[in-house]
């Protein structure tokens, strides 16, 4: 996989996380019973967003045609792909 392909995955994950932050923040005021859960979820998503932004900054410094697997250790790349796949599927309700 090329760095530019991985960057596209990261961008998509950033977009999804941003949308979920907005959604969770908006739902904080729905009910006093669920406000804490949605507030906590927003904070957690902000942390994930920062992690994704750091990854994007790291990848942007690399050559877009470079082999992305060479940038990470043995299992790190596989785990990164799983993480990005999960972050790109944040469509369901998760308090």
Buried (B, 14 or more C-beta within 10 A) or exposed (E): EBBBEBBEBBBEBBEBBEEBBEBBBEBBEEEEEBEEBBBEBBEBBBEBBEBBEEBBEEBEEBEEEBEBBEBBEEEEBEEBBEBBEEBBEBEEEEE
